[in-house]
C-alpha cells in the first residue's frame, strides 16, 4: 500500500496535479479538440470516451514504435 506521507507517496502526490493537465493540453492544442460535437450529457460522455480511446491508442502505438 502506498502511503502519501512516505517518500514515494510524496513524489507521486507532487506529480498528480500535473499529469492530467498535460493530456488536456495535448488534446486541445496539438489535436485541435476544443468543443464537443454533440449535446446532452450522455452524448458528450460518448464523444469524450471515443476521443480518449483514440488518444490512448495513439500513445500506445508511439510507445510500441519507440520500443521496436
PQR file with spaces between the fields and no chain letter, atoms N, CA, C, O and H, PARSE charges and radii, in Angstrom:
ATOM       1  N    UNK     1       0.842   -1.190    0.000 -0.4000 1.5000
ATOM       2  CA   UNK     1       0.000    0.000    0.000 -0.0000 2.0000
ATOM       3  C    UNK     1       0.882    1.247    0.000  0.5500 1.7000
ATOM       4  O    UNK     1       1.832    1.340    0.778 -0.5500 1.4000
ATOM       5  N    UNK     2       0.575    2.180   -0.852 -0.4000 1.5000
ATOM       6  CA   UNK     2       1.338    3.412   -0.968 -0.0000 2.0000
ATOM       7  C    UNK     2       0.787    4.455   -0.010  0.5500 1.7000
ATOM       8  O    UNK     2      -0.381    4.833   -0.101 -0.5500 1.4000
ATOM       9  H    UNK     2      -0.196    2.105   -1.484  0.4000 1.0000
ATOM      10  N    UNK     3       1.604    4.909    0.885 -0.4000 1.5000
ATOM      11  CA   UNK     3       1.181    5.940    1.832 -0.0000 2.0000
ATOM      12  C    UNK     3       1.618    7.304    1.291  0.5500 1.7000
ATOM      13  O    UNK     3       2.730    7.462    0.788 -0.5500 1.4000
ATOM      14  H    UNK     3       2.552    4.602    0.959  0.4000 1.0000
ATOM      15  N    UNK     4       0.722    8.279    1.405 -0.4000 1.5000
ATOM      16  CA   UNK     4       1.028    9.607    0.886 -0.0000 2.0000
ATOM      17  C    UNK     4       2.097   10.320    1.689  0.5500 1.7000
ATOM      18  O    UNK     4       2.681   11.290    1.205 -0.5500 1.4000
ATOM      19  H    UNK     4      -0.181    8.150    1.814  0.4000 1.0000
ATOM      20  N    UNK     5       2.369    9.862    2.910 -0.4000 1.5000
ATOM      21  CA   UNK     5       3.383   10.518    3.728 -0.0000 2.0000
ATOM      22  C    UNK     5       4.760    9.896    3.538  0.5500 1.7000
ATOM      23  O    UNK     5       5.750   10.445    4.022 -0.5500 1.4000
ATOM      24  H    UNK     5       1.895    9.074    3.302  0.4000 1.0000
ATOM      25  N    UNK     6       4.847    8.756    2.839 -0.4000 1.5000
ATOM      26  CA   UNK     6       6.153    8.143    2.594 -0.0000 2.0000
ATOM      27  C    UNK     6       6.878    8.943    1.515  0.5500 1.7000
ATOM      28  O    UNK     6       6.288    9.807    0.867 -0.5500 1.4000
ATOM      29  H    UNK     6       4.042    8.310    2.446  0.4000 1.0000
ATOM      30  N    UNK     7       8.145    8.650    1.332 -0.4000 1.5000
ATOM      31  CA   UNK     7       8.937    9.370    0.324 -0.0000 2.0000
ATOM      32  C    UNK     7       8.376    9.122   -1.079  0.5500 1.7000
ATOM      33  O    UNK     7       8.249   10.049   -1.879 -0.5500 1.4000
ATOM      34  H    UNK     7       8.625    7.948    1.859  0.4000 1.0000
ATOM      35  N    UNK     8       8.048    7.878   -1.362 -0.4000 1.5000
ATOM      36  CA   UNK     8       7.481    7.536   -2.664 -0.0000 2.0000
ATOM      37  C    UNK     8       6.094    8.159   -2.837  0.5500 1.7000
ATOM      38  O    UNK     8       5.741    8.612   -3.926 -0.5500 1.4000
ATOM      39  H    UNK     8       8.151    7.125   -0.712  0.4000 1.0000
ATOM      40  N    UNK     9       5.320    8.177   -1.765 -0.4000 1.5000
ATOM      41  CA   UNK     9       3.988    8.772   -1.808 -0.0000 2.0000
ATOM      42  C    UNK     9       4.033   10.263   -2.052  0.5500 1.7000
ATOM      43  O    UNK     9       3.215   10.795   -2.803 -0.5500 1.4000
ATOM      44  H    UNK     9       5.607    7.809   -0.880  0.4000 1.0000
ATOM      45  N    UNK    10       4.983   10.950   -1.424 -0.4000 1.5000
ATOM      46  CA   UNK    10       5.133   12.391   -1.641 -0.0000 2.0000
ATOM      47  C    UNK    10       5.512   12.686   -3.089  0.5500 1.7000
ATOM      48  O    UNK    10       5.032   13.653   -3.680 -0.5500 1.4000
ATOM      49  H    UNK    10       5.648   10.518   -0.814  0.4000 1.0000
ATOM      50  N    UNK    11       6.379   11.846   -3.655 -0.4000 1.5000
ATOM      51  CA   UNK    11       6.778   12.037   -5.046 -0.0000 2.0000
ATOM      52  C    UNK    11       5.575   11.839   -5.977  0.5500 1.7000
ATOM      53  O    UNK    11       5.365   12.615   -6.910 -0.5500 1.4000
ATOM      54  H    UNK    11       6.770   11.060   -3.175  0.4000 1.0000
ATOM      55  N    UNK    12       4.795   10.795   -5.710 -0.4000 1.5000
ATOM      56  CA   UNK    12       3.602   10.527   -6.516 -0.0000 2.0000
ATOM      57  C    UNK    12       2.597   11.678   -6.401  0.5500 1.7000
ATOM      58  O    UNK    12       2.028   12.118   -7.400 -0.5500 1.4000
ATOM      59  H    UNK    12       4.965   10.165   -4.952  0.4000 1.0000
ATOM      60  N    UNK    13       2.392   12.145   -5.208 -0.4000 1.5000
ATOM      61  CA   UNK    13       1.427   13.215   -4.965 -0.0000 2.0000
ATOM      62  C    UNK    13       1.861   14.514   -5.636  0.5500 1.7000
ATOM      63  O    UNK    13       1.012   15.283   -6.088 -0.5500 1.4000
ATOM      64  H    UNK    13       2.854   11.787   -4.396  0.4000 1.0000
ATOM      65  N    UNK    14       3.151   14.772   -5.708 -0.4000 1.5000
ATOM      66  CA   UNK    14       3.622   16.014   -6.326 -0.0000 2.0000
ATOM      67  C    UNK    14       3.421   15.993   -7.839  0.5500 1.7000
ATOM      68  O    UNK    14       3.271   17.050   -8.452 -0.5500 1.4000
ATOM      69  H    UNK    14       3.840   14.148   -5.340  0.4000 1.0000
ATOM      70  N    UNK    15       3.414   14.798   -8.455 -0.4000 1.5000
ATOM      71  CA   UNK    15       3.218   14.690   -9.898 -0.0000 2.0000
ATOM      72  C    UNK    15       1.748   14.667  -10.281  0.5500 1.7000
ATOM      73  O    UNK    15       1.404   14.991  -11.418 -0.5500 1.4000
ATOM      74  H    UNK    15       3.535   13.940   -7.957  0.4000 1.0000
ATOM      75  N    UNK    16       0.896   14.301   -9.379 -0.4000 1.5000
ATOM      76  CA   UNK    16      -0.526   14.088   -9.685 -0.0000 2.0000
ATOM      77  C    UNK    16      -1.226   15.282  -10.325  0.5500 1.7000
ATOM      78  O    UNK    16      -1.919   15.089  -11.324 -0.5500 1.4000
ATOM      79  H    UNK    16       1.175   14.038   -8.455  0.4000 1.0000
ATOM      80  N    UNK    17      -1.090   16.488   -9.817 -0.4000 1.5000
ATOM      81  CA   UNK    17      -1.833   17.593  -10.432 -0.0000 2.0000
ATOM      82  C    UNK    17      -1.344   17.943  -11.842  0.5500 1.7000
ATOM      83  O    UNK    17      -2.093   18.534  -12.621 -0.5500 1.4000
ATOM      84  H    UNK    17      -0.527   16.644   -9.005  0.4000 1.0000
ATOM      85  N    UNK    18      -0.123   17.593  -12.175 -0.4000 1.5000
ATOM      86  CA   UNK    18       0.461   17.978  -13.451 -0.0000 2.0000
ATOM      87  C    UNK    18       0.051   17.023  -14.567  0.5500 1.7000
ATOM      88  O    UNK    18      -0.178   17.457  -15.696 -0.5500 1.4000
ATOM      89  H    UNK    18       0.485   17.113  -11.543  0.4000 1.0000
ATOM      90  N    UNK    19      -0.043   15.743  -14.271 -0.4000 1.5000
ATOM      91  CA   UNK    19      -0.255   14.736  -15.301 -0.0000 2.0000
ATOM      92  C    UNK    19      -1.527   14.958  -16.126  0.5500 1.7000
ATOM      93  O    UNK    19      -1.437   14.946  -17.353 -0.5500 1.4000
ATOM      94  H    UNK    19       0.143   15.390  -13.354  0.4000 1.0000
ATOM      95  N    UNK    20      -2.696   15.157  -15.531 -0.4000 1.5000
ATOM      96  CA   UNK    20      -3.891   15.355  -16.371 -0.0000 2.0000
ATOM      97  C    UNK    20      -3.837   16.638  -17.182  0.5500 1.7000
ATOM      98  O    UNK    20      -4.358   16.685  -18.296 -0.5500 1.4000
ATOM      99  H    UNK    20      -2.770   15.167  -14.534  0.4000 1.0000
ATOM     100  N    UNK    21      -3.220   17.673  -16.647 -0.4000 1.5000
ATOM     101  CA   UNK    21      -3.146   18.939  -17.374 -0.0000 2.0000
ATOM     102  C    UNK    21      -2.396   18.765  -18.683  0.5500 1.7000
ATOM     103  O    UNK    21      -2.780   19.361  -19.689 -0.5500 1.4000
ATOM     104  H    UNK    21      -2.796   17.635  -15.742  0.4000 1.0000
ATOM     105  N    UNK    22      -1.346   17.972  -18.698 -0.4000 1.5000
ATOM     106  CA   UNK    22      -0.576   17.762  -19.923 -0.0000 2.0000
ATOM     107  C    UNK    22      -1.426   17.068  -20.979  0.5500 1.7000
ATOM     108  O    UNK    22      -1.361   17.417  -22.158 -0.5500 1.4000
ATOM     109  H    UNK    22      -1.034   17.487  -17.881  0.4000 1.0000
ATOM     110  N    UNK    23      -2.217   16.096  -20.566 -0.4000 1.5000
ATOM     111  CA   UNK    23      -3.076   15.369  -21.517 -0.0000 2.0000
ATOM     112  C    UNK    23      -4.112   16.301  -22.117  0.5500 1.7000
ATOM     113  O    UNK    23      -4.306   16.299  -23.333 -0.5500 1.4000
ATOM     114  H    UNK    23      -2.270   15.812  -19.609  0.4000 1.0000
ATOM     115  N    UNK    24      -4.783   17.098  -21.295 -0.4000 1.5000
ATOM     116  CA   UNK    24      -5.785   18.018  -21.822 -0.0000 2.0000
ATOM     117  C    UNK    24      -5.146   19.087  -22.702  0.5500 1.7000
ATOM     118  O    UNK    24      -5.755   19.532  -23.675 -0.5500 1.4000
ATOM     119  H    UNK    24      -4.625   17.100  -20.308  0.4000 1.0000
ATOM     120  N    UNK    25      -3.944   19.496  -22.376 -0.4000 1.5000
ATOM     121  CA   UNK    25      -3.224   20.447  -23.216 -0.0000 2.0000
ATOM     122  C    UNK    25      -2.929   19.864  -24.583  0.5500 1.7000
ATOM     123  O    UNK    25      -3.091   20.540  -25.599 -0.5500 1.4000
ATOM     124  H    UNK    25      -3.449   19.135  -21.585  0.4000 1.0000
ATOM     125  N    UNK    26      -2.491   18.601  -24.614 -0.4000 1.5000
ATOM     126  CA   UNK    26      -2.238   17.936  -25.892 -0.0000 2.0000
ATOM     127  C    UNK    26      -3.521   17.803  -26.699  0.5500 1.7000
ATOM     128  O    UNK    26      -3.527   18.017  -27.911 -0.5500 1.4000
ATOM     129  H    UNK    26      -2.359   18.052  -23.789  0.4000 1.0000
ATOM     130  N    UNK    27      -4.596   17.452  -26.025 -0.4000 1.5000
ATOM     131  CA   UNK    27      -5.870   17.308  -26.722 -0.0000 2.0000
ATOM     132  C    UNK    27      -6.320   18.629  -27.330  0.5500 1.7000
ATOM     133  O    UNK    27      -6.784   18.667  -28.470 -0.5500 1.4000
ATOM     134  H    UNK    27      -4.591   17.278  -25.041  0.4000 1.0000
ATOM     135  N    UNK    28      -6.185   19.704  -26.574 -0.4000 1.5000
ATOM     136  CA   UNK    28      -6.687   20.993  -27.029 -0.0000 2.0000
ATOM     137  C    UNK    28      -5.802   21.633  -28.084  0.5500 1.7000
ATOM     138  O    UNK    28      -6.300   22.131  -29.093 -0.5500 1.4000
ATOM     139  H    UNK    28      -5.808   19.673  -25.648  0.4000 1.0000
ATOM     140  N    UNK    29      -4.496   21.623  -27.860 -0.4000 1.5000
ATOM     141  CA   UNK    29      -3.621   22.395  -28.734 -0.0000 2.0000
ATOM     142  C    UNK    29      -2.981   21.561  -29.837  0.5500 1.7000
ATOM     143  O    UNK    29      -2.881   22.028  -30.971 -0.5500 1.4000
ATOM     144  H    UNK    29      -4.092   21.218  -27.040  0.4000 1.0000
ATOM     145  N    UNK    30      -2.551   20.349  -29.539 -0.4000 1.5000
ATOM     146  CA   UNK    30      -1.909   19.529  -30.567 -0.0000 2.0000
ATOM     147  C    UNK    30      -2.909   18.875  -31.491  0.5500 1.7000
ATOM     148  O    UNK    30      -2.633   18.677  -32.675 -0.5500 1.4000
ATOM     149  H    UNK    30      -2.633   19.969  -28.618  0.4000 1.0000
ATOM     150  N    UNK    31      -4.088   18.533  -30.950 -0.4000 1.5000
ATOM     151  CA   UNK    31      -5.068   17.802  -31.754 -0.0000 2.0000
ATOM     152  C    UNK    31      -6.304   18.648  -32.087  0.5500 1.7000
ATOM     153  O    UNK    31      -7.266   18.126  -32.650 -0.5500 1.4000
ATOM     154  H    UNK    31      -4.313   18.694  -29.989  0.4000 1.0000
ATOM     155  N    UNK    32      -6.295   19.910  -31.758 -0.4000 1.5000
ATOM     156  CA   UNK    32      -7.380   20.864  -32.049 -0.0000 2.0000
ATOM     157  C    UNK    32      -8.761   20.364  -31.603  0.5500 1.7000
ATOM     158  O    UNK    32      -9.746   20.537  -32.321 -0.5500 1.4000
ATOM     159  H    UNK    32      -5.514   20.334  -31.300  0.4000 1.0000
ATOM     160  N    UNK    33      -8.829   19.752  -30.431 -0.4000 1.5000
ATOM     161  CA   UNK    33     -10.113   19.278  -29.893 -0.0000 2.0000
ATOM     162  C    UNK    33     -10.566   20.289  -28.856  0.5500 1.7000
ATOM     163  O    UNK    33     -10.168   20.210  -27.694 -0.5500 1.4000
ATOM     164  H    UNK    33      -8.028   19.612  -29.848  0.4000 1.0000
ATOM     165  N    UNK    34     -11.392   21.232  -29.265 -0.4000 1.5000
ATOM     166  CA   UNK    34     -11.783   22.311  -28.373 -0.0000 2.0000
ATOM     167  C    UNK    34     -13.257   22.295  -27.995  0.5500 1.7000
ATOM     168  O    UNK    34     -13.644   22.920  -27.008 -0.5500 1.4000
ATOM     169  H    UNK    34     -11.716   21.296  -30.209  0.4000 1.0000
ATOM     170  N    UNK    35     -14.092   21.587  -28.765 -0.4000 1.5000
ATOM     171  CA   UNK    35     -15.528   21.569  -28.490 -0.0000 2.0000
ATOM     172  C    UNK    35     -16.065   20.151  -28.660  0.5500 1.7000
ATOM     173  O    UNK    35     -15.568   19.367  -29.468 -0.5500 1.4000
ATOM     174  H    UNK    35     -13.778   21.079  -29.567  0.4000 1.0000
ATOM     175  N    UNK    36     -17.083   19.851  -27.883 -0.4000 1.5000
ATOM     176  CA   UNK    36     -17.783   18.595  -28.093 -0.0000 2.0000
ATOM     177  C    UNK    36     -18.686   18.737  -29.306  0.5500 1.7000
ATOM     178  O    UNK    36     -19.202   19.820  -29.584 -0.5500 1.4000
ATOM     179  H    UNK    36     -17.487   20.488  -27.226  0.4000 1.0000
ATOM     180  N    UNK    37     -18.869   17.657  -30.014 -0.4000 1.5000
ATOM     181  CA   UNK    37     -19.641   17.703  -31.246 -0.0000 2.0000
ATOM     182  C    UNK    37     -21.101   17.320  -31.057  0.5500 1.7000
ATOM     183  O    UNK    37     -21.874   17.328  -32.014 -0.5500 1.4000
ATOM     184  H    UNK    37     -18.450   16.778  -29.789  0.4000 1.0000
ATOM     185  N    UNK    38     -21.487   16.982  -29.816 -0.4000 1.5000
ATOM     186  CA   UNK    38     -22.858   16.576  -29.521 -0.0000 2.0000
ATOM     187  C    UNK    38     -23.373   17.345  -28.311  0.5500 1.7000
ATOM     188  O    UNK    38     -22.606   17.979  -27.586 -0.5500 1.4000
ATOM     189  H    UNK    38     -20.859   16.975  -29.038  0.4000 1.0000
ATOM     190  N    UNK    39     -24.672   17.278  -28.110 -0.4000 1.5000
ATOM     191  CA   UNK    39     -25.295   17.924  -26.963 -0.0000 2.0000
ATOM     192  C    UNK    39     -25.885   16.866  -26.048  0.5500 1.7000
ATOM     193  O    UNK    39     -26.260   15.785  -26.502 -0.5500 1.4000
ATOM     194  H    UNK    39     -25.294   16.763  -28.699  0.4000 1.0000
ATOM     195  N    UNK    40     -25.965   17.169  -24.781 -0.4000 1.5000
ATOM     196  CA   UNK    40     -26.523   16.236  -23.807 -0.0000 2.0000
ATOM     197  C    UNK    40     -25.414   15.473  -23.097  0.5500 1.7000
ATOM     198  O    UNK    40     -24.380   15.153  -23.683 -0.5500 1.4000
ATOM     199  H    UNK    40     -25.660   18.047  -24.412  0.4000 1.0000
ATOM     200  N    UNK    41     -25.650   15.196  -21.847 -0.4000 1.5000
ATOM     201  CA   UNK    41     -24.621   14.559  -21.016 -0.0000 2.0000
ATOM     202  C    UNK    41     -24.193   13.201  -21.558  0.5500 1.7000
ATOM     203  O    UNK    41     -22.997   12.919  -21.625 -0.5500 1.4000
ATOM     204  H    UNK    41     -26.490   15.456  -21.371  0.4000 1.0000
ATOM     205  N    UNK    42     -25.142   12.358  -21.945 -0.4000 1.5000
ATOM     206  CA   UNK    42     -24.802   11.031  -22.452 -0.0000 2.0000
ATOM     207  C    UNK    42     -23.994   11.105  -23.739  0.5500 1.7000
ATOM     208  O    UNK    42     -23.031   10.359  -23.919 -0.5500 1.4000
ATOM     209  H    UNK    42     -26.114   12.587  -21.890  0.4000 1.0000
ATOM     210  N    UNK    43     -24.388   12.007  -24.630 -0.4000 1.5000
ATOM     211  CA   UNK    43     -23.684   12.127  -25.911 -0.0000 2.0000
ATOM     212  C    UNK    43     -22.297   12.730  -25.734  0.5500 1.7000
ATOM     213  O    UNK    43     -21.357   12.332  -26.422 -0.5500 1.4000
ATOM     214  H    UNK    43     -25.169   12.613  -24.483  0.4000 1.0000
ATOM     215  N    UNK    44     -22.162   13.675  -24.830 -0.4000 1.5000
ATOM     216  CA   UNK    44     -20.845   14.263  -24.554 -0.0000 2.0000
ATOM     217  C    UNK    44     -19.932   13.212  -23.932  0.5500 1.7000
ATOM     218  O    UNK    44     -18.750   13.135  -24.268 -0.5500 1.4000
ATOM     219  H    UNK    44     -22.926   13.999  -24.271  0.4000 1.0000
ATOM     220  N    UNK    45     -20.479   12.402  -23.026 -0.4000 1.5000
ATOM     221  CA   UNK    45     -19.695   11.324  -22.416 -0.0000 2.0000
ATOM     222  C    UNK    45     -19.219   10.353  -23.485  0.5500 1.7000
ATOM     223  O    UNK    45     -18.059    9.941  -23.468 -0.5500 1.4000
ATOM     224  H    UNK    45     -21.439   12.465  -22.753  0.4000 1.0000
ATOM     225  N    UNK    46     -20.093    9.982  -24.413 -0.4000 1.5000
ATOM     226  CA   UNK    46     -19.727    9.088  -25.505 -0.0000 2.0000
ATOM     227  C    UNK    46     -18.662    9.728  -26.400  0.5500 1.7000
ATOM     228  O    UNK    46     -17.691    9.071  -26.772 -0.5500 1.4000
ATOM     229  H    UNK    46     -21.036   10.317  -24.427  0.4000 1.0000
ATOM     230  N    UNK    47     -18.837   10.983  -26.739 -0.4000 1.5000
ATOM     231  CA   UNK    47     -17.891   11.712  -27.578 -0.0000 2.0000
ATOM     232  C    UNK    47     -16.505   11.734  -26.930  0.5500 1.7000
ATOM     233  O    UNK    47     -15.497   11.466  -27.582 -0.5500 1.4000
ATOM     234  H    UNK    47     -19.626   11.517  -26.437  0.4000 1.0000
ATOM     235  N    UNK    48     -16.476   12.055  -25.648 -0.4000 1.5000
ATOM     236  CA   UNK    48     -15.192   12.114  -24.949 -0.0000 2.0000
ATOM     237  C    UNK    48     -14.568   10.732  -24.808  0.5500 1.7000
ATOM     238  O    UNK    48     -13.349   10.588  -24.905 -0.5500 1.4000
ATOM     239  H    UNK    48     -17.296   12.273  -25.118  0.4000 1.0000
ATOM     240  N    UNK    49     -15.395    9.717  -24.580 -0.4000 1.5000
ATOM     241  CA   UNK    49     -14.873    8.349  -24.451 -0.0000 2.0000
ATOM     242  C    UNK    49     -14.210    7.901  -25.751  0.5500 1.7000
ATOM     243  O    UNK    49     -13.141    7.292  -25.725 -0.5500 1.4000
ATOM     244  H    UNK    49     -16.385    9.834  -24.501  0.4000 1.0000
ATOM     245  N    UNK    50     -14.842    8.200  -26.892 -0.4000 1.5000
ATOM     246  CA   UNK    50     -14.229    7.861  -28.176 -0.0000 2.0000
ATOM     247  C    UNK    50     -12.911    8.592  -28.369  0.5500 1.7000
ATOM     248  O    UNK    50     -11.926    8.002  -28.812 -0.5500 1.4000
ATOM     249  H    UNK    50     -15.711    8.694  -26.914  0.4000 1.0000
ATOM     250  N    UNK    51     -12.894    9.872  -28.038 -0.4000 1.5000
ATOM     251  CA   UNK    51     -11.668   10.643  -28.210 -0.0000 2.0000
ATOM     252  C    UNK    51     -10.567   10.138  -27.282  0.5500 1.7000
ATOM     253  O    UNK    51      -9.413   10.023  -27.695 -0.5500 1.4000
ATOM     254  H    UNK    51     -13.695   10.352  -27.679  0.4000 1.0000
ATOM     255  N    UNK    52     -10.918    9.835  -26.028 -0.4000 1.5000
ATOM     256  CA   UNK    52      -9.923    9.344  -25.076 -0.0000 2.0000
ATOM     257  C    UNK    52      -9.370    7.990  -25.510  0.5500 1.7000
ATOM     258  O    UNK    52      -8.177    7.727  -25.359 -0.5500 1.4000
ATOM     259  H    UNK    52     -11.856    9.929  -25.693  0.4000 1.0000
ATOM     260  N    UNK    53     -10.229    7.139  -26.045 -0.4000 1.5000
ATOM     261  CA   UNK    53      -9.771    5.837  -26.534 -0.0000 2.0000
ATOM     262  C    UNK    53      -8.800    6.018  -27.693  0.5500 1.7000
ATOM     263  O    UNK    53      -7.749    5.377  -27.730 -0.5500 1.4000
ATOM     264  H    UNK    53     -11.198    7.353  -26.168  0.4000 1.0000
ATOM     265  N    UNK    54      -9.139    6.874  -28.625 -0.4000 1.5000
ATOM     266  CA   UNK    54      -8.258    7.139  -29.761 -0.0000 2.0000
ATOM     267  C    UNK    54      -6.933    7.743  -29.292  0.5500 1.7000
ATOM     268  O    UNK    54      -5.873    7.401  -29.815 -0.5500 1.4000
ATOM     269  H    UNK    54      -9.992    7.395  -28.595  0.4000 1.0000
ATOM     270  N    UNK    55      -6.993    8.623  -28.324 -0.4000 1.5000
ATOM     271  CA   UNK    55      -5.787    9.250  -27.778 -0.0000 2.0000
ATOM     272  C    UNK    55      -4.882    8.191  -27.151  0.5500 1.7000
ATOM     273  O    UNK    55      -3.669    8.209  -27.356 -0.5500 1.4000
ATOM     274  H    UNK    55      -7.854    8.901  -27.898  0.4000 1.0000
ATOM     275  N    UNK    56      -5.475    7.263  -26.381 -0.4000 1.5000
ATOM     276  CA   UNK    56      -4.684    6.215  -25.732 -0.0000 2.0000
ATOM     277  C    UNK    56      -4.099    5.244  -26.745  0.5500 1.7000
ATOM     278  O    UNK    56      -2.974    4.776  -26.569 -0.5500 1.4000
ATOM     279  H    UNK    56      -6.460    7.248  -26.214  0.4000 1.0000
ATOM     280  N    UNK    57      -4.846    4.932  -27.808 -0.4000 1.5000
ATOM     281  CA   UNK    57      -4.303    4.059  -28.858 -0.0000 2.0000
ATOM     282  C    UNK    57      -3.131    4.739  -29.544  0.5500 1.7000
ATOM     283  O    UNK    57      -2.124    4.096  -29.844 -0.5500 1.4000
ATOM     284  H    UNK    57      -5.759    5.313  -27.951  0.4000 1.0000
ATOM     285  N    UNK    58      -3.255    6.031  -29.793 -0.4000 1.5000
ATOM     286  CA   UNK    58      -2.157    6.789  -30.411 -0.0000 2.0000
ATOM     287  C    UNK    58      -0.907    6.758  -29.530  0.5500 1.7000
ATOM     288  O    UNK    58       0.203    6.581  -30.030 -0.5500 1.4000
ATOM     289  H    UNK    58      -4.072    6.553  -29.550  0.4000 1.0000
ATOM     290  N    UNK    59      -1.089    6.929  -28.217 -0.4000 1.5000
ATOM     291  CA   UNK    59       0.043    6.866  -27.294 -0.0000 2.0000
ATOM     292  C    UNK    59       0.655    5.471  -27.262  0.5500 1.7000
ATOM     293  O    UNK    59       1.877    5.332  -27.215 -0.5500 1.4000
ATOM     294  H    UNK    59      -1.991    7.072  -27.810  0.4000 1.0000
ATOM     295  N    UNK    60      -0.185    4.437  -27.287 -0.4000 1.5000
ATOM     296  CA   UNK    60       0.293    3.067  -27.242 -0.0000 2.0000
ATOM     297  C    UNK    60       1.117    2.743  -28.494  0.5500 1.7000
ATOM     298  O    UNK    60       2.165    2.106  -28.391 -0.5500 1.4000
ATOM     299  H    UNK    60      -1.178    4.551  -27.325  0.4000 1.0000
ATOM     300  N    UNK    61       0.659    3.171  -29.662 -0.4000 1.5000
ATOM     301  CA   UNK    61       1.398    2.934  -30.896 -0.0000 2.0000
ATOM     302  C    UNK    61       2.744    3.651  -30.872  0.5500 1.7000
ATOM     303  O    UNK    61       3.753    3.090  -31.301 -0.5500 1.4000
ATOM     304  H    UNK    61      -0.192    3.688  -29.746  0.4000 1.0000
ATOM     305  N    UNK    62       2.768    4.881  -30.377 -0.4000 1.5000
ATOM     306  CA   UNK    62       4.035    5.623  -30.291 -0.0000 2.0000
ATOM     307  C    UNK    62       5.003    4.905  -29.344  0.5500 1.7000
ATOM     308  O    UNK    62       6.200    4.839  -29.622 -0.5500 1.4000
ATOM     309  H    UNK    62       1.949    5.336  -30.028  0.4000 1.0000
ATOM     310  N    UNK    63       4.499    4.371  -28.237 -0.4000 1.5000
ATOM     311  CA   UNK    63       5.345    3.641  -27.294 -0.0000 2.0000
ATOM     312  C    UNK    63       5.879    2.364  -27.933  0.5500 1.7000
ATOM     313  O    UNK    63       7.045    2.015  -27.745 -0.5500 1.4000
ATOM     314  H    UNK    63       3.526    4.424  -28.011  0.4000 1.0000
ATOM     315  N    UNK    64       5.039    1.672  -28.683 -0.4000 1.5000
ATOM     316  CA   UNK    64       5.471    0.436  -29.352 -0.0000 2.0000
ATOM     317  C    UNK    64       6.525    0.727  -30.414  0.5500 1.7000
ATOM     318  O    UNK    64       7.460   -0.054  -30.589 -0.5500 1.4000
ATOM     319  H    UNK    64       4.092    1.956  -28.836  0.4000 1.0000
ATOM     320  N    UNK    65       6.382    1.842  -31.122 -0.4000 1.5000
ATOM     321  CA   UNK    65       7.389    2.217  -32.133 -0.0000 2.0000
ATOM     322  C    UNK    65       8.734    2.518  -31.491  0.5500 1.7000
ATOM     323  O    UNK    65       9.781    2.151  -32.022 -0.5500 1.4000
ATOM     324  H    UNK    65       5.622    2.477  -30.980  0.4000 1.0000
ATOM     325  N    UNK    66       8.699    3.192  -30.340 -0.4000 1.5000
ATOM     326  CA   UNK    66       9.961    3.502  -29.651 -0.0000 2.0000
ATOM     327  C    UNK    66      10.643    2.248  -29.140  0.5500 1.7000
ATOM     328  O    UNK    66      11.871    2.169  -29.122 -0.5500 1.4000
ATOM     329  H    UNK    66       7.848    3.491  -29.909  0.4000 1.0000
ATOM     330  N    UNK    67       9.852    1.267  -28.724 -0.4000 1.5000
ATOM     331  CA   UNK    67      10.417    0.023  -28.176 -0.0000 2.0000
ATOM     332  C    UNK    67      11.007   -0.861  -29.271  0.5500 1.7000
ATOM     333  O    UNK    67      11.912   -1.653  -29.008 -0.5500 1.4000
ATOM     334  H    UNK    67       8.854    1.332  -28.738  0.4000 1.0000
ATOM     335  N    UNK    68      10.503   -0.732  -30.493 -0.4000 1.5000
ATOM     336  CA   UNK    68      10.972   -1.599  -31.594 -0.0000 2.0000
ATOM     337  C    UNK    68      12.276   -1.134  -32.172  0.5500 1.7000
ATOM     338  O    UNK    68      12.796   -1.755  -33.100 -0.5500 1.4000
ATOM     339  H    UNK    68       9.769   -0.088  -30.707  0.4000 1.0000
